[in-house]
Structures are given as structure tokens and as C-alpha cells.
Amino acid sequence: EEQKRLLQDRPDQPQNPKVLRIAIIGAPNAGKSTLSNQLLGRKVFPVSKKVHTTRCKARGVITCEDTQLIILDTPGLTNPFKAKRHNLDRAMLTDPWDSMKHADIVLVLVDVSDHWTRDSLSKEVLKCLSQFPQIPSILVLNKVDLLKNKFILLKLVTELTEGIVNGKKLEVRSAFKEDSSSSAKSLHQITQVSPPENRAPEPRCLQEADQAQEGSSSDTSSDRKASESRLTAEAQGPKHYGPRDLKDMKGWPCFQEIFMLAALHGEEVDTLKHYLLMQAKPGPWEFHSGVLTSQSPQEICDNIIREKILEYLPKEVPYGVTQVTELWEEGPSGELLIMQSLLVPRKSHMMMLIGRGGKVISRIAEEAGQDLMNAFLCDVRLKLKVDLKS
């Protein structure tokens, strides 16, 4: 009831409010929901190692003093063939595009630990960026802590940006020491962009690189040429890339900034958050400052339980599970009592979900219950039962 009231209330905005709507896009399982949860400071979006954990467009809200950041956590960009294979709703294909229409900035998340996909942006991501060239885009390299060889990032940065950042030719040089740690912080010195004139304050990842360049007379002419190229690019406006251009492109040459982080552990997430707060523009808030997400408590509950089902069931099995809430009420001591039925299409799936001696379903209920307590900040008693679809 309180969440419903907060969503209906008029925003309690200050005299000079600022707002920034952020679309987070990327291939399935790149870590979009993990990053959203870290930015919010609490887990409200489901996270799983399996693809398509996020099934619908949901909003997260960060209110900091006079600024409101609205995070549009969207399903991974996919195609009709994969959507059919995973029994996905049509909204899974359209929601990321709808989010882009309302965004002020877009974060493109890439999982650098996946050696099959990290060398190039997916065709769906490139198509999405090309349709909205006027929206500033930021490249976010995620899961950098999982890379044993950090020098791979030098190559990835060049390929994913087509060698251009903020309209300037990218200069990538190794600034690693042999004893460099595996933390995301040590990576901020590898990306060097010729410093443009009259540019807004940069995030630390590029400031440090620029400082390392200062005093080098050999870079002066290249800096001047790069500045001239950026001024030309600004005068022309954002370039439009058609289907033929995208066919030969592996990266996107219109990124304004690059961030490298480990969202799961929160490394450098605050640096990104600070940058986003600085990008906010004057405008009315959409939500009351007490709102953390646009989802209802029931939606959060469904998503967290489904997250656990995805984790513990093999291959395509979890995508066929239907959730039905049978009970949702407050107990005598103020605890939340929830009972949910999990309906599966086959008896074999039923046995998998229950597990030997009921171990699997018990573990799902225990872990989901703990996550719900952390999300709702109250005691939760969760009961799950498994049945065949009629």
C-alpha cells in the first residue's frame, strides 16, 4: 500500500530539480540488472547467469539532493528466433527500443569475460544505437575483474569504439605495471584520448590518462589535429549509420566516454554514478523521492523467485515455469506471508524442481526469502509448491 501511495503521490521535487533518464542496453547476461542494483544500493532487479532473466521494462530511481536518476533496466537485446526459443513475450523485443525513445543517455554494457562475444557489439545493439544517434552513448566494460590478462582491454577498447571516442581518434597505450592489481581502478590509465577544447569535466578514467600525457611535446600536434576533427564532427552533428554501414562495423564510433568496472563487486560503480549525476539536466522529477523502483512488491517477488528457478534448473526448463501467487498477507507479528504455486508442463520438470528429498525447492525458497527480506526490509515467510499445469 505504501509503495502504491508513493507511486501515485506527486514528486516532492526541490525548487530547481534536475533529471537524467538512463537506458542500459546490451546483450543478454551482460550484467545490466547487476549494475542497476549496485547503482540503486539495493537488489530490486533479478540477476541470474542464464540469459533473459529480466523479462520486462522496469525503472529504478536514484534521488540525490536536487537530482533524480531514472534507470530503465531493460531486457537484453535479442532477435525473434531467440525470443521464440526461450518462450519470451513479444515485449522482450520491443521494450529496449521503447526505453531508448525516453532516454537522455544510454549505457552500452559489454561483458569482457565472455571471449565469444566481447570483440564486437551485437548487431541488435548496433542497430539500436544507429536508430538513436542523437542520444549520448557511454561504453561500459563490465566484469573486468574476471580478466587475468588485462592487456586484452587495450584491444577491446579499440575494437568496440572503432578507434574513436567523443569524435576524436583514440590513443591507447599500455600504462600497466607488472605488479598491477586486478582491480578495476588500475584500468583507468589505459585509455587516452586527445584532450578536446572547451570540454565538460571528464570522469576520472579519462582524466588520469590525460594527466599522464601532459608534458609530452610529441603529442601536441596530434592533440591539435584531434581537436580540429572534433570541432568538424560537432558542426556536422551526429552521423547517421545505415544498414550497409553496420554490416562491416564491429564497434560504435560515437561513444562519448568509456568506463571499466566490476558491477558484481561494486568496483568503480560510484565513479560511474557520479558521472551520471553530473550529466543531469534541469527538468521535473518523475517520482517521489521515497520511490526506489516502479515495480510493485508482487513483481519484485515474482522476479526474485524466478531468478532462483533459473539458477537451479537446467537449460530451457525454467523458461516454461508459470508462477501463481496464492497468498500475500501480513502475519500476526508484522511479517509478510507469501505462498506461490510453480506450475510446470511436464512431470520430469516437476521432479527436477522439487529435487531429491525436496532439496532444490527448499533451497530456492530459502534463498528467495532472504533476498525478499533484504528488498522489503521486513521478515518474510515464503512457501513454494510445485504442480503440473492443467
C-alpha positions in Angstrom: 0.0 0.0 0.0 2.8 2.4 0.8 4.5 1.7 -2.5 1.3 2.3 -4.3 0.8 5.6 -2.5 4.4 6.7 -3.2 3.9 6.0 -6.9 0.7 7.9 -7.0 2.0 10.9 -5.0 3.2 14.0 -6.8 7.0 14.2 -6.8 8.4 16.2 -3.8 10.9 17.9 -6.0 13.1 20.9 -4.9 12.9 24.4 -6.5 15.4 23.7 -9.3 15.1 19.9 -10.0 17.4 18.0 -12.4 16.7 14.7 -14.0 18.5 12.1 -16.2 16.8 9.1 -17.8 19.3 6.3 -18.4 18.8 3.4 -20.7 21.0 0.4 -20.1 21.3 -1.9 -23.1 23.5 -4.8 -24.1 23.5 -8.4 -25.0 21.6 -10.8 -22.7 23.6 -11.6 -19.5 26.0 -8.7 -19.8 25.2 -7.6 -16.2 22.6 -4.9 -16.8 20.5 -5.7 -13.7 23.5 -6.2 -11.5 24.8 -2.7 -12.5 21.3 -1.3 -11.9 21.1 -2.9 -8.4 24.6 -1.5 -7.5 23.6 2.0 -8.6 20.4 1.8 -6.6 22.2 0.4 -3.5 19.6 -2.4 -3.0 18.6 -5.5 -5.0 15.3 -4.9 -6.7 16.1 -6.4 -10.2 16.5 -10.1 -10.7 20.0 -11.4 -11.5 21.0 -14.8 -13.0 23.8 -16.4 -15.0 21.1 -17.5 -17.5 20.0 -15.2 -20.3 16.7 -13.3 -20.3 16.4 -13.1 -16.5 14.9 -9.6 -17.0 11.6 -10.1 -18.8 10.1 -6.6 -18.8 11.0 -2.9 -18.7 11.3 -1.7 -15.1 12.5 1.5 -13.6 14.9 2.2 -10.8 15.0 5.6 -9.1 18.0 7.3 -7.5 17.3 10.6 -5.8 20.4 12.5 -4.7 19.7 16.1 -3.3 18.2 18.0 -6.3 18.9 15.3 -8.9 16.9 12.3 -9.9 18.4 9.5 -12.0 15.8 7.1 -13.6 17.3 3.8 -14.6 15.5 2.0 -17.4 16.5 -1.6 -16.7 15.6 -3.4 -19.9 15.7 -7.0 -21.3 18.8 -8.0 -23.3 18.5 -7.1 -26.9 17.6 -10.2 -28.8 16.1 -11.4 -32.1 12.8 -13.1 -32.9 14.4 -16.6 -33.3 16.0 -16.5 -29.8 12.8 -15.0 -28.3 10.8 -18.0 -29.6 13.4 -20.4 -28.4 13.2 -19.1 -24.8 9.4 -18.7 -24.8 9.7 -14.9 -24.4 7.0 -12.4 -24.6 6.8 -10.0 -27.6 7.6 -7.2 -25.2 11.2 -8.6 -24.9 11.8 -7.5 -28.4 10.2 -4.0 -28.1 11.0 -2.9 -24.6 14.7 -2.0 -25.2 13.6 0.2 -28.2 10.9 1.9 -26.2 13.4 2.7 -23.4 15.7 4.3 -25.9 12.9 6.7 -27.0 12.7 8.1 -23.5 16.4 8.1 -22.6 18.7 11.1 -22.2 21.8 8.9 -22.1 22.5 5.3 -23.0 24.9 2.9 -21.3 26.1 0.1 -23.5 27.2 -2.8 -21.3 29.7 -5.4 -22.6 30.8 -8.5 -20.7 34.6 -8.6 -21.3 34.9 -12.0 -19.6 32.9 -13.6 -22.5 35.6 -14.3 -25.1 32.9 -15.4 -27.7 31.1 -12.0 -27.8 33.4 -9.3 -26.3 35.3 -8.5 -29.5 32.3 -6.8 -31.1 28.9 -5.3 -30.3 25.9 -7.4 -31.3 24.0 -6.4 -34.4 21.0 -5.7 -32.3 22.9 -3.2 -30.1 24.5 -1.5 -33.2 21.1 -1.3 -34.8 19.6 0.3 -31.7 22.4 2.9 -31.4 22.2 3.8 -35.1 18.4 4.4 -34.8 19.0 7.0 -32.0 22.4 8.7 -32.9 21.3 11.9 -31.1 21.3 10.2 -27.7 24.7 10.4 -26.0 26.1 6.9 -25.5 28.7 5.6 -23.0 30.6 2.3 -23.3 30.8 0.3 -20.1 33.1 -2.6 -20.0 31.9 -4.9 -17.2 33.4 -7.9 -15.3 37.0 -6.7 -15.8 37.9 -8.4 -12.6 37.5 -11.8 -14.3 40.2 -11.0 -16.9 43.5 -12.5 -16.0 45.3 -10.7 -18.9 44.3 -7.0 -18.5 46.1 -6.1 -21.8 43.2 -7.6 -23.7 41.3 -4.5 -22.7 43.6 -2.4 -24.9 42.5 -4.3 -27.9 38.8 -4.4 -26.9 38.7 -0.6 -26.3 40.0 0.0 -29.9 37.6 -2.5 -31.5 34.4 -1.6 -29.6 34.9 2.1 -30.4 36.2 1.8 -33.9 39.2 3.7 -32.6 37.1 6.9 -32.0 35.8 8.3 -28.7 33.9 11.7 -28.4 34.7 12.4 -32.0 38.4 12.0 -31.6 40.9 9.4 -32.6 41.7 7.2 -29.7 45.2 6.7 -28.5 45.6 3.5 -26.4 48.9 2.9 -24.7 49.8 0.5 -22.0 50.2 2.1 -18.6 50.2 -1.2 -16.7 53.0 -2.2 -14.4 54.0 -5.8 -14.0 52.6 -5.8 -10.4 49.3 -4.1 -11.4 46.4 -5.4 -9.3 43.3 -7.0 -10.8 41.0 -4.2 -9.6 39.0 -2.0 -11.9 40.9 1.1 -10.7 44.2 0.1 -12.3 42.5 0.0 -15.7 41.7 3.7 -15.7 45.1 4.6 -17.0 44.9 2.7 -20.3 42.5 4.8 -22.3 44.0 8.0 -23.6 42.0 10.5 -25.7 43.5 13.7 -27.1 42.0 16.4 -24.7 39.3 18.4 -26.6 39.0 22.1 -26.2 36.1 23.6 -24.1 35.1 20.2 -22.9 32.9 19.4 -19.8 34.6 17.8 -16.8 35.7 14.3 -17.6 35.2 11.2 -15.5 38.4 10.1 -13.6 39.0 7.2 -16.1 40.0 9.7 -18.8 41.3 12.5 -16.6 44.1 10.3 -15.3 45.1 9.3 -18.8 45.2 12.9 -19.9 47.4 13.8 -16.9 49.8 11.1 -17.9 50.1 12.7 -21.3 50.8 16.2 -20.0 54.4 17.5 -20.7 54.8 15.3 -23.8 55.7 17.6 -26.6 55.4 14.8 -29.2 51.7 14.6 -28.6 51.0 18.3 -29.2 50.4 18.1 -32.9 48.1 15.1 -32.7 46.1 16.8 -29.9 45.6 19.8 -32.2 44.5 17.6 -35.1 42.2 15.7 -32.9 40.6 18.9 -31.6 40.1 20.1 -35.2 38.4 16.8 -36.1 36.1 17.0 -33.1 35.1 20.6 -34.0 34.2 19.4 -37.5 32.2 16.5 -36.1 30.3 18.8 -33.9 29.5 21.1 -36.7 28.1 18.3 -38.8 26.0 16.8 -36.0 25.7 13.1 -35.2 26.4 10.9 -38.2 23.7 8.5 -39.4 24.8 4.9 -40.0 22.6 2.9 -42.3 22.3 -0.9 -42.6 25.2 -1.1 -45.0 27.5 0.7 -42.7 26.5 -1.5 -39.7 27.3 -4.7 -41.7 31.0 -4.0 -41.6 31.1 -2.4 -38.2 32.3 -4.3 -35.0 32.1 -1.2 -32.7 30.4 2.1 -32.4 32.4 5.3 -33.2 30.1 7.7 -31.4 30.7 6.8 -27.7 31.4 9.9 -25.5 33.1 8.1 -22.7 34.4 4.7 -21.6 34.1 3.2 -18.1 35.6 -0.1 -16.8 34.1 -1.7 -13.8 33.1 -4.9 -11.9 29.4 -4.4 -11.2 29.1 -7.6 -9.1 31.6 -6.3 -6.6 30.7 -2.6 -6.9 34.2 -1.6 -8.2 34.1 1.8 -9.8 30.3 1.9 -9.8 30.4 5.1 -7.7 32.6 6.7 -10.3 30.0 6.0 -13.0 27.2 7.1 -10.7 29.0 10.4 -10.0 29.4 11.0 -13.7 25.7 10.3 -14.4 24.7 12.8 -11.7 26.9 15.4 -13.4 25.1 14.8 -16.7 21.6 15.5 -15.3 19.8 18.5 -16.9 17.1 20.8 -15.4 13.7 19.2 -15.6 10.8 17.9 -13.4 11.2 14.7 -11.4 9.0 11.7 -12.4 8.9 10.1 -8.9 8.6 10.9 -5.2 12.0 10.8 -3.5 10.8 7.8 -1.5 10.4 5.6 -4.6 13.2 3.1 -5.3 11.6 1.2 -8.2 8.4 1.4 -10.3 7.8 -2.3 -9.7 5.1 -3.4 -7.3 6.2 -5.6 -4.4 4.5 -8.6 -6.1 6.5 -8.0 -9.3 9.7 -7.9 -7.2 8.7 -11.1 -5.5 7.9 -12.9 -8.8 11.2 -11.8 -10.3 13.4 -12.9 -7.4 11.7 -16.3 -7.2 12.1 -16.7 -11.0 15.8 -15.7 -10.6 16.4 -18.7 -8.3 14.4 -21.1 -10.6 16.7 -20.0 -13.5 19.7 -20.7 -11.4 18.8 -24.2 -10.3 17.0 -25.7 -13.3 19.0 -26.8 -16.4 18.9 -25.5 -20.0 15.4 -24.4 -21.2 13.4 -26.0 -18.4 13.0 -22.8 -16.2 11.5 -20.8 -19.1 8.4 -23.0 -19.0 7.6 -22.4 -15.3 4.4 -20.3 -14.6 4.2 -18.6 -11.2 0.8 -18.1 -9.4 0.6 -16.2 -6.1 -1.9 -17.9 -3.8 -1.3 -15.9 -0.6 0.0 -12.5 0.2 -0.8 -11.0 3.6 0.7 -9.6 6.8 1.2 -12.1 9.7 0.4 -11.5 13.4 3.9 -10.2 14.1 4.1 -7.9 11.1 5.9 -10.5 8.9 5.0 -10.9 5.2 3.4 -14.3 4.4 3.7 -15.4 0.8 2.7 -18.6 -0.8 3.3 -19.2 -4.5 2.5 -22.1 -6.8 5.0 -23.0 -9.5 3.3 -24.7 -12.5 5.4 -26.8 -14.9 4.3 -28.5 -18.1 5.9 -32.0 -17.5 6.3 -34.4 -14.7 10.0 -34.7 -15.3 10.3 -30.9 -14.9 8.3 -31.2 -11.6 10.8 -33.8 -10.3 13.7 -31.5 -11.2 12.2 -28.5 -9.5 11.4 -30.4 -6.3 14.7 -32.3 -6.2 15.7 -35.4 -4.2 14.0 -35.1 -0.8 12.7 -31.7 -1.7 16.2 -30.1 -1.5 16.0 -28.0 -4.7 12.7 -26.3 -3.9 13.7 -25.8 -0.3 16.9 -24.1 -1.3 15.0 -21.9 -3.8 12.5 -20.8 -1.1 15.3 -20.1 1.4 17.4 -18.0 -0.9 14.4 -16.1 -2.4 13.0 -15.5 1.1 16.4 -14.0 2.2 16.5 -11.7 -0.9 12.9 -10.6 -0.3 13.8 -9.7 3.3 16.7 -7.5 2.0 14.4 -5.9 -0.6 11.4 -5.2 1.6 13.3 -4.6 4.9 11.0 -6.9 6.9 10.6 -10.5 7.9 9.3 -12.7 5.0 7.9 -16.3 5.2 7.9 -17.8 1.8 6.3 -21.1 0.9 6.5 -22.6 -2.6 4.6 -25.6 -4.0 5.1 -27.3 -7.4 2.3 -28.6 -9.6 1.6 -29.7 -13.1 -0.1 -27.3 -15.5 -3.7 -28.4 -16.1 
